[in-house]
């Protein structure tokens, strides 16, 4: 627990320092952009504008790149500090859980048993009829499964016959149409389509 408090104090001071650094970087970035705007206005008063603007922009890009690198390092340091604090908190929690588990292992579990002095039930493994009852229910389940399988097989065969009959009737009808010479006309072209006329 003391370690967590120390980490919180350290992280608070680190967070304050990081916020100050972010503010410094933000201020320097805005100052660099203001400096660029001033240099651009100054360059526009000169006779040769393009090389002056290129130099000012190159200088601004270098400054902004340096500030970006500093910001990335600062953010990476913050991420690492947060991750380290999280790892330490997880380790402390695991240690606390192990301590509680070792305490509970040291004490035997307490079991309360209520007994009715008049009726003491006999365990099912001692009853001779329990095995016979289980075997009979398993046999009934097996017989029920077999009858379900037979019923499903009959339904499948009936569907297969119906599909075959339908296929034969369609083939007969198509053969009769072909014998009469009746051919289906093509669909008309839709209005506004690009089909040839």
N, C-alpha and C positions, 0 to 999 in steps of 0.2 A: 504494500500500500504506500509505503514511504517513497518507493521508486516511482510510482505513478505521479505522486505530488511533485517530486523533483522534475520529472519529465514535463509536467504541465507548466511549471515555472520556467523551465528552459525553453519549452516550445513557445510560451507567451513572449519571452524576450526575443527569441529568434523570429517570431512572427512580427513583432514590432520593428525589428531591424529589417526584415524582408519588405514590410510595407514602406519603410523609409526609402529603401533602395528602389522599389518600384516607383515611388513618387519622384525620386531623383532622375530615373531613366525617362519617365514620362515628361518631366520638365526639360531635360536635355533634348529629347526628341522634338518637343514643340519649339525650343529655341533654334534647333537646327533647321526646322522647316521655315521659321521666321527669317533666319539668316539667308536661306535659299531664296525666299521671296524678295528680300532686299537686294541680293546679288542679281536676280533676274531683272528687276527694275533698273538697276545700275547698268547692266549689260545692254539693255534696250536703248540706252542713250549713246552708246558707242557706235562707231562706224561699222565694225565687224562684230556682229551679234552672235552668230552661231558658235564660234570657238569659245567665247566667253561663257555662253549658256552651258555648253558641254562641260567646261571646267567646273562651273558652279554645281552642276548636277552630279558630276563624278565625286566631288568633295562631299556633297550631301549624302550620296549613296554609301560612301565609306563610313561616314559618321553614323548613319542609321544602321549599317551592318554591324558596327562595333557595339552599338547599344543593344541590338537584337541578340548578339552573342552573350553579352552580359546578362540580359534578361533570361535567356535560355539556361545559363549556368545557375542563376538564382532560382529559377523554377525547378531545375533538376535537384538542387540541394534541398529545397522544400519537400519535394516528393520523397527523396531518400529519408529525410528526417521523419516524415509522417509514417513511412513504411517501417522504419526502425522502431518507432514508438508503438506501432500496431503489433509488430512481431513480439516486442517485450510484453505488451499487455496480454497477448495470446499465450505466451510462455507462462506468465504469472497465473493466468486462469487455469491452464493445464496443471500446473503445480498444485494449485488449490484443490482442483478436482481429484488429483492423485492423493492428496493428503486426506480428503474426505473419504475416498474409497478405501484407503488403508485403515482409517479409523473404523469404518463399517465392517471391514474384514476381520478386524481384531475382536469385534463383538459378535457372538453367534446370533443368528436371527431368532427372534422370539416368535413362537407360533402358539396361538391360542386355539385350543380344541374344545369344542363343546360336546359333551357326551350326555346322552340321555341314559340314565342308569337302567331303565327298563328295556329299551330297544337298542341293541347293538347290531347294526347292519353287517351282513357278511359281504366281503368283497366279491365282485362279479367273477373273478377268476376261480373262486372256490365253488361257485354254483355250477352244477353239472349241466343244467338246462341252458345256460347262457351260450355255450358253444353251439348247441343244437339249434338255438334260435337264430344265431348269426348265420349258420350254414343254410338254414331254410330260407332266410331273407336273401342270401346271395343266390340261391338256386332260383327263387322267384324273380329276382332281378335279371338273371340270365335268360329265363324263359320269356320274360317281357321283352327283352332286347331282341331275342330271336323272332318273336311275333312281329315286332316293329320292323325288323329287317325284311321279313316276308311281305308285309304290307307295302313297304317302300318299293320292293322289287316288282310287285304286281302293278303299282301305280306307274312305275317307270316303263314297264312293258306296254301298258295301255297307252301312255303318251307316245311311245315309239310307234305303235301301230297307227295311232291317229295321224302322226306326222307322215308316215308312209302312205296312208290312204289319201291324204291331202296332196302330197307330191304327185301321186298317180293321177288324181283328178285334174290337177293343173296341167300335167303333161298331155292327158287326153284332150283337154280343151284347147291347148296350144296346137296339137296335131290337127284337130278339126278345123280350126281357123286357118291353118296353113293349107289344108286340103281345099277349102273354099276359096283360097286366094285372097283372103282379106288381110290387108297389111295396114298397120296403124299409120295414120297420117302424121307428119311431123308437126310439132307445135308451131304456131304462127310467131313471127318475129315481133318482138316488143317494139312499140312506137318509140322513135328516138334512138334506136340502137344503131350500131355501126355495121350491121350485117349487110352484105351485098344484096341488091334487089334484082 
